[in-house]
């Protein structure tokens, strides 16, 4: 069973991130991902970037991933 920490590492290894938080129970996960790669892209495109970073792990290890994707500017604006 994969841990939230492992999912966080997978994301960070697959794409440049300023900040990543992952919680979950081993099958279902929630992630907050902050990356400059998200700038100027739709939410669908942002999520596709994360799915590409996770690759086959989305089918084999991670059964459900709910994510919030933010640019660094949006992350800082949240305070």
VOGU-3710 file (C-alpha; in Angstrom, 3 decimals, decimal comma):
1> xxxxxxxxxx> 0,000/0,000/0,000  1,344/3,397/-0,969  1,587/6,165/1,651  0,757/9,863/1,288  4,483/10,579/1,679  5,281/8,301/-1,267  2,651/10,020/-3,439  4,186/13,385/-2,513  7,628/12,100/-3,511  6,299/10,715/-6,806
11> xxxxxxxxxx> 4,808/14,110/-7,679  7,965/16,001/-6,705  10,160/13,617/-8,710  7,960/13,926/-11,787  7,626/17,690/-12,007  9,044/20,911/-10,545  7,004/21,937/-7,518  7,208/24,779/-5,065  4,992/23,019/-2,513  3,198/19,663/-2,240
21> xxxxxxxxxx> 0,919/18,347/0,514  -0,696/14,901/0,323  -3,095/13,193/2,719  -4,869/9,891/2,299  -5,601/6,380/3,442  -3,447/4,311/1,103  -5,932/4,136/-1,758  -7,640/7,539/-1,852  -5,550/10,690/-1,674  -5,961/14,460/-1,609
31> xxxxxxxxxx> -3,137/16,678/-2,830  -2,329/20,378/-2,862  0,273/21,046/-5,539  1,943/24,397/-6,244  3,949/24,651/-9,470  4,962/27,291/-11,973  4,027/24,758/-14,676  0,365/25,560/-13,965  0,643/29,212/-15,035  -1,629/30,049/-17,962
41> xxxxxxxxxx> -3,184/26,576/-18,078  -6,740/25,441/-17,389  -7,503/23,223/-14,381  -7,884/20,237/-16,713  -4,447/20,910/-18,204  -2,958/21,370/-14,731  -4,369/18,031/-13,588  -3,058/16,349/-16,748  0,439/17,577/-15,846  0,154/15,888/-12,454
51> xxxxxxxxxx> -1,237/12,683/-13,973  1,696/12,584/-16,412  4,115/13,065/-13,503  2,545/10,082/-11,725  2,430/7,951/-14,884  1,476/4,296/-14,424  1,254/4,749/-10,665  -2,223/6,218/-11,212  -3,407/2,852/-12,498  -1,306/0,556/-10,360
61> xxxxxxxxxx> -0,869/2,174/-6,939  -3,118/5,210/-6,613  -6,803/4,463/-7,001  -8,173/7,952/-6,446  -6,525/11,359/-6,328  -8,365/14,575/-5,624  -6,149/17,575/-6,203  -6,002/21,306/-5,869  -3,467/22,875/-8,224  -2,151/26,397/-7,766
71> xxxxxxxxx> 0,479/28,637/-9,298  3,021/30,060/-6,833  1,314/33,450/-7,169  -2,113/32,002/-6,294  -0,559/30,072/-3,386  1,017/33,244/-1,948  -2,228/35,195/-2,435  -4,021/32,706/-0,174  -1,866/33,980/2,679
//
